[in-house]
Amino acid sequence: MNNRGKTIRVVLVDDHPIVRAGIRTELEKLPGTIVVGEAADGREALEQVRSAKPSVVFMDISMRGLNGLEATVRITREFPQVRVIILSMHQNEEYFWQALKAGAAGYLLKKAATTELGAAIERVMAGEIYLASEMSTRLLKKLPLQHIAHQKTPLESLSERQREILQLIAEGQTTKAIALVLQISPKTVEYHRAKLMELLSIYDVPGLVRFALKSGLIAQE
């Protein structure tokens, strides 16, 4: 699968150990591919990328603390040479466009990932975009790619910090707990919460939770 004579270093990010184990087993069957790290959430993923220096990161979307899309934004900004491939259960094309906007180079469906891992790695390492085969035909029938790719979602109207705080609020974290996790003051948390409520025109926590669920910021579990 690796036709460049270069070892492909991979980091796996998913909050389910069984999923990581299954993907790891399949990856280790691919010639020239080694798994150099694993992580259970977005923040841990960033640390793994900094220390393990992978070529490719397989990234789950729905994880507590810092979700996969936000982690992808940070990884691709800090390490532009790293290729992030989203591993998702979501077949909705909207998630694919969100992944592209976050900087991902590929999008695989978990249910079929094991059969497409090699092709996805080969494609993204060649500088191309890889989309799960089940979605690709359906997607070609949609609006022109350029038109869809430039559409703004309500979530994109928020800053990176506001999205981070929104996720933590939706996960049930208190202002004090959020301040501790992000190492900022409770007053700063309250300021960002007020701003994101204003931008979204949502003025209560249940409304924020519903928005976060609908946007895929947190899992519907």
Secondary structure, 3 states (H helix, E strand, C coil): CCCCCCCEEEEEECCCHHHHHHHHHHHCCCCCEEEEEEECCHHHHHHHHHHHCCCEEEEECCCCCCCHHHHHHHHHHHCCCCEEEEEECCCCHHHHHHHHHHCCCEEEEHHHHHHHHHHHHHHHHCCCCEECHHHHHHHHCCCCHHHHHCCCCHHHHCCHHHHHHHHHHHCCCCHHHHHHHHCCCHHHHHHHHHHHHHHHCCCCHHHHHHHHHHHCCCCCC
